[in-house]
């Protein structure tokens, strides 16, 4: 489990996933993205950027 998956799982505890974490192979900027709402109703958009070569 990578860091972005751990953060997403933590924020979803008693919350919900608006957009589950997934990979974006075709995206020029994002390796993974997730959108979650935590138990307090705060929305989080998490982006794992692609590594620069």
C-alpha positions as CSV (number, residue, x, y, z in Angstrom):
1,X,0.0,0.0,0.0
2,X,1.5,3.3,-1.1
3,X,1.3,6.6,0.8
4,X,-1.6,8.0,-1.2
5,X,-3.6,4.8,-0.5
6,X,-2.9,5.1,3.2
7,X,-4.0,8.7,3.3
8,X,-7.2,8.0,1.4
9,X,-8.1,5.1,3.6
10,X,-7.4,7.2,6.8
11,X,-9.6,10.1,5.5
12,X,-12.4,7.8,4.5
13,X,-12.6,6.4,8.0
14,X,-16.3,7.2,8.9
15,X,-16.4,9.3,5.7
16,X,-16.9,8.4,2.1
17,X,-15.2,8.3,-1.3
18,X,-16.5,10.8,-3.8
19,X,-14.0,9.3,-6.4
20,X,-12.1,6.2,-5.3
21,X,-8.3,6.3,-5.7
22,X,-7.3,5.2,-9.2
23,X,-4.4,5.4,-11.6
24,X,-4.4,7.8,-14.5
25,X,-2.0,6.3,-17.1
26,X,-3.1,8.8,-19.8
27,X,-2.8,11.9,-17.6
28,X,0.3,14.0,-18.3
29,X,0.4,15.2,-14.6
30,X,-1.2,12.7,-12.3
31,X,-0.1,9.2,-11.4
32,X,-3.1,8.7,-9.0
33,X,-6.0,10.8,-7.9
34,X,-8.7,10.5,-5.2
35,X,-11.5,12.7,-3.9
36,X,-12.8,11.8,-0.4
37,X,-15.0,13.4,2.2
38,X,-13.8,12.9,5.8
39,X,-16.1,12.3,8.8
40,X,-16.4,16.1,9.4
41,X,-17.6,16.8,5.9
42,X,-14.3,18.2,4.7
43,X,-13.6,17.4,1.0
44,X,-10.0,16.3,0.1
45,X,-8.7,16.0,-3.4
46,X,-5.5,14.0,-3.4
47,X,-3.1,14.0,-6.3
48,X,0.0,11.9,-6.6
49,X,2.0,13.6,-9.4
50,X,4.0,11.7,-11.9
51,X,7.7,11.7,-11.3
52,X,9.8,13.9,-13.6
53,X,12.4,12.1,-15.7
